[in-house]
Amino acid sequence: MARPNDAHPPQVLTDLVQQIVMESGNPEGFNAEAWLQEWLAAPLPALGNRRPWDVLQEPEGLALVQATLLQIQKGSFA
């Protein structure tokens, strides 16, 4: 399912990405929403090559996308 052109990522995800970047120690100039919009649109092997935007449409999609971002932060998918 394609996301509408004017759709914004859920604020909870934008906040999570911003928190992750702040914890990395280099948040200056980083646009969490812009990065997240691109990330959500790309198929991910961790999600069975589905796009996170599509996963968000599922009943437990938000929790799965949040968990995936946290796993990436920990280097689980490095």
PyMOL CGO cylinders between C-alpha atoms (Angstrom):
from pymol import cmd
from pymol.cgo import CYLINDER

trace = [
    CYLINDER, 0.00, 0.00, 0.00, 1.42, 3.36, -0.99, 0.3, 1, 1, 1, 1, 1, 1,
    CYLINDER, 1.42, 3.36, -0.99, 1.39, 6.10, 1.56, 0.3, 1, 1, 1, 1, 1, 1,
    CYLINDER, 1.39, 6.10, 1.56, -0.35, 9.37, 0.68, 0.3, 1, 1, 1, 1, 1, 1,
    CYLINDER, -0.35, 9.37, 0.68, 2.06, 12.06, -0.47, 0.3, 1, 1, 1, 1, 1, 1,
    CYLINDER, 2.06, 12.06, -0.47, 1.06, 14.29, 2.42, 0.3, 1, 1, 1, 1, 1, 1,
    CYLINDER, 1.06, 14.29, 2.42, 1.32, 11.55, 5.06, 0.3, 1, 1, 1, 1, 1, 1,
    CYLINDER, 1.32, 11.55, 5.06, 3.64, 12.15, 7.95, 0.3, 1, 1, 1, 1, 1, 1,
    CYLINDER, 3.64, 12.15, 7.95, 5.20, 9.38, 9.98, 0.3, 1, 1, 1, 1, 1, 1,
    CYLINDER, 5.20, 9.38, 9.98, 3.56, 8.78, 13.35, 0.3, 1, 1, 1, 1, 1, 1,
    CYLINDER, 3.56, 8.78, 13.35, 4.96, 11.29, 15.83, 0.3, 1, 1, 1, 1, 1, 1,
    CYLINDER, 4.96, 11.29, 15.83, 5.98, 8.50, 18.17, 0.3, 1, 1, 1, 1, 1, 1,
    CYLINDER, 5.98, 8.50, 18.17, 8.33, 7.17, 15.46, 0.3, 1, 1, 1, 1, 1, 1,
    CYLINDER, 8.33, 7.17, 15.46, 9.76, 10.60, 14.69, 0.3, 1, 1, 1, 1, 1, 1,
    CYLINDER, 9.76, 10.60, 14.69, 10.39, 11.10, 18.40, 0.3, 1, 1, 1, 1, 1, 1,
    CYLINDER, 10.39, 11.10, 18.40, 12.06, 7.69, 18.66, 0.3, 1, 1, 1, 1, 1, 1,
    CYLINDER, 12.06, 7.69, 18.66, 14.39, 8.42, 15.74, 0.3, 1, 1, 1, 1, 1, 1,
    CYLINDER, 14.39, 8.42, 15.74, 15.27, 11.82, 17.23, 0.3, 1, 1, 1, 1, 1, 1,
    CYLINDER, 15.27, 11.82, 17.23, 16.02, 10.17, 20.58, 0.3, 1, 1, 1, 1, 1, 1,
    CYLINDER, 16.02, 10.17, 20.58, 18.24, 7.56, 18.90, 0.3, 1, 1, 1, 1, 1, 1,
    CYLINDER, 18.24, 7.56, 18.90, 20.17, 10.28, 17.08, 0.3, 1, 1, 1, 1, 1, 1,
    CYLINDER, 20.17, 10.28, 17.08, 20.53, 12.36, 20.23, 0.3, 1, 1, 1, 1, 1, 1,
    CYLINDER, 20.53, 12.36, 20.23, 21.93, 9.31, 22.05, 0.3, 1, 1, 1, 1, 1, 1,
    CYLINDER, 21.93, 9.31, 22.05, 24.45, 8.87, 19.25, 0.3, 1, 1, 1, 1, 1, 1,
    CYLINDER, 24.45, 8.87, 19.25, 25.90, 12.24, 20.21, 0.3, 1, 1, 1, 1, 1, 1,
    CYLINDER, 25.90, 12.24, 20.21, 25.58, 14.02, 16.87, 0.3, 1, 1, 1, 1, 1, 1,
    CYLINDER, 25.58, 14.02, 16.87, 22.03, 15.36, 16.33, 0.3, 1, 1, 1, 1, 1, 1,
    CYLINDER, 22.03, 15.36, 16.33, 23.03, 18.72, 14.82, 0.3, 1, 1, 1, 1, 1, 1,
    CYLINDER, 23.03, 18.72, 14.82, 21.35, 19.29, 11.46, 0.3, 1, 1, 1, 1, 1, 1,
    CYLINDER, 21.35, 19.29, 11.46, 19.55, 15.94, 11.49, 0.3, 1, 1, 1, 1, 1, 1,
    CYLINDER, 19.55, 15.94, 11.49, 15.94, 15.96, 10.29, 0.3, 1, 1, 1, 1, 1, 1,
    CYLINDER, 15.94, 15.96, 10.29, 14.31, 12.95, 11.93, 0.3, 1, 1, 1, 1, 1, 1,
    CYLINDER, 14.31, 12.95, 11.93, 11.05, 13.22, 9.98, 0.3, 1, 1, 1, 1, 1, 1,
    CYLINDER, 11.05, 13.22, 9.98, 12.76, 13.47, 6.58, 0.3, 1, 1, 1, 1, 1, 1,
    CYLINDER, 12.76, 13.47, 6.58, 15.03, 10.51, 7.36, 0.3, 1, 1, 1, 1, 1, 1,
    CYLINDER, 15.03, 10.51, 7.36, 12.11, 8.50, 8.67, 0.3, 1, 1, 1, 1, 1, 1,
    CYLINDER, 12.11, 8.50, 8.67, 9.99, 9.16, 5.58, 0.3, 1, 1, 1, 1, 1, 1,
    CYLINDER, 9.99, 9.16, 5.58, 12.73, 7.73, 3.37, 0.3, 1, 1, 1, 1, 1, 1,
    CYLINDER, 12.73, 7.73, 3.37, 13.35, 4.78, 5.69, 0.3, 1, 1, 1, 1, 1, 1,
    CYLINDER, 13.35, 4.78, 5.69, 9.65, 3.93, 5.86, 0.3, 1, 1, 1, 1, 1, 1,
    CYLINDER, 9.65, 3.93, 5.86, 9.44, 3.80, 2.05, 0.3, 1, 1, 1, 1, 1, 1,
    CYLINDER, 9.44, 3.80, 2.05, 12.26, 1.29, 1.50, 0.3, 1, 1, 1, 1, 1, 1,
    CYLINDER, 12.26, 1.29, 1.50, 11.73, -2.49, 1.67, 0.3, 1, 1, 1, 1, 1, 1,
    CYLINDER, 11.73, -2.49, 1.67, 13.58, -3.99, 4.63, 0.3, 1, 1, 1, 1, 1, 1,
    CYLINDER, 13.58, -3.99, 4.63, 14.92, -7.54, 4.88, 0.3, 1, 1, 1, 1, 1, 1,
    CYLINDER, 14.92, -7.54, 4.88, 14.14, -7.42, 8.62, 0.3, 1, 1, 1, 1, 1, 1,
    CYLINDER, 14.14, -7.42, 8.62, 10.46, -7.03, 7.71, 0.3, 1, 1, 1, 1, 1, 1,
    CYLINDER, 10.46, -7.03, 7.71, 10.38, -9.75, 5.06, 0.3, 1, 1, 1, 1, 1, 1,
    CYLINDER, 10.38, -9.75, 5.06, 11.27, -7.19, 2.36, 0.3, 1, 1, 1, 1, 1, 1,
    CYLINDER, 11.27, -7.19, 2.36, 8.12, -5.25, 3.15, 0.3, 1, 1, 1, 1, 1, 1,
    CYLINDER, 8.12, -5.25, 3.15, 8.15, -1.48, 3.48, 0.3, 1, 1, 1, 1, 1, 1,
    CYLINDER, 8.15, -1.48, 3.48, 7.67, -0.16, 7.01, 0.3, 1, 1, 1, 1, 1, 1,
    CYLINDER, 7.67, -0.16, 7.01, 4.85, 2.07, 5.65, 0.3, 1, 1, 1, 1, 1, 1,
    CYLINDER, 4.85, 2.07, 5.65, 2.97, -1.11, 4.72, 0.3, 1, 1, 1, 1, 1, 1,
    CYLINDER, 2.97, -1.11, 4.72, 3.71, -2.79, 8.04, 0.3, 1, 1, 1, 1, 1, 1,
    CYLINDER, 3.71, -2.79, 8.04, 2.24, 0.25, 9.82, 0.3, 1, 1, 1, 1, 1, 1,
    CYLINDER, 2.24, 0.25, 9.82, -1.14, -0.63, 8.30, 0.3, 1, 1, 1, 1, 1, 1,
    CYLINDER, -1.14, -0.63, 8.30, -1.20, -3.96, 10.19, 0.3, 1, 1, 1, 1, 1, 1,
    CYLINDER, -1.20, -3.96, 10.19, -2.73, -4.29, 13.68, 0.3, 1, 1, 1, 1, 1, 1,
    CYLINDER, -2.73, -4.29, 13.68, 0.61, -4.61, 15.48, 0.3, 1, 1, 1, 1, 1, 1,
    CYLINDER, 0.61, -4.61, 15.48, 2.57, -2.71, 12.84, 0.3, 1, 1, 1, 1, 1, 1,
    CYLINDER, 2.57, -2.71, 12.84, 3.56, 0.28, 14.95, 0.3, 1, 1, 1, 1, 1, 1,
    CYLINDER, 3.56, 0.28, 14.95, 5.07, -1.94, 17.64, 0.3, 1, 1, 1, 1, 1, 1,
    CYLINDER, 5.07, -1.94, 17.64, 6.95, -3.96, 15.00, 0.3, 1, 1, 1, 1, 1, 1,
    CYLINDER, 6.95, -3.96, 15.00, 8.38, -0.85, 13.33, 0.3, 1, 1, 1, 1, 1, 1,
    CYLINDER, 8.38, -0.85, 13.33, 9.40, 0.58, 16.71, 0.3, 1, 1, 1, 1, 1, 1,
    CYLINDER, 9.40, 0.58, 16.71, 11.12, -2.69, 17.63, 0.3, 1, 1, 1, 1, 1, 1,
    CYLINDER, 11.12, -2.69, 17.63, 12.92, -2.71, 14.28, 0.3, 1, 1, 1, 1, 1, 1,
    CYLINDER, 12.92, -2.71, 14.28, 14.27, 0.80, 14.82, 0.3, 1, 1, 1, 1, 1, 1,
    CYLINDER, 14.27, 0.80, 14.82, 15.50, -0.16, 18.28, 0.3, 1, 1, 1, 1, 1, 1,
    CYLINDER, 15.50, -0.16, 18.28, 17.19, -3.28, 16.90, 0.3, 1, 1, 1, 1, 1, 1,
    CYLINDER, 17.19, -3.28, 16.90, 18.93, -1.15, 14.29, 0.3, 1, 1, 1, 1, 1, 1,
    CYLINDER, 18.93, -1.15, 14.29, 20.13, 1.19, 17.05, 0.3, 1, 1, 1, 1, 1, 1,
    CYLINDER, 20.13, 1.19, 17.05, 21.63, -1.79, 18.88, 0.3, 1, 1, 1, 1, 1, 1,
    CYLINDER, 21.63, -1.79, 18.88, 23.33, -3.01, 15.71, 0.3, 1, 1, 1, 1, 1, 1,
    CYLINDER, 23.33, -3.01, 15.71, 21.21, -6.13, 15.34, 0.3, 1, 1, 1, 1, 1, 1,
    CYLINDER, 21.21, -6.13, 15.34, 20.94, -5.56, 11.59, 0.3, 1, 1, 1, 1, 1, 1,
    CYLINDER, 20.94, -5.56, 11.59, 24.41, -4.20, 10.98, 0.3, 1, 1, 1, 1, 1, 1,
]
cmd.load_cgo(trace, "trace")
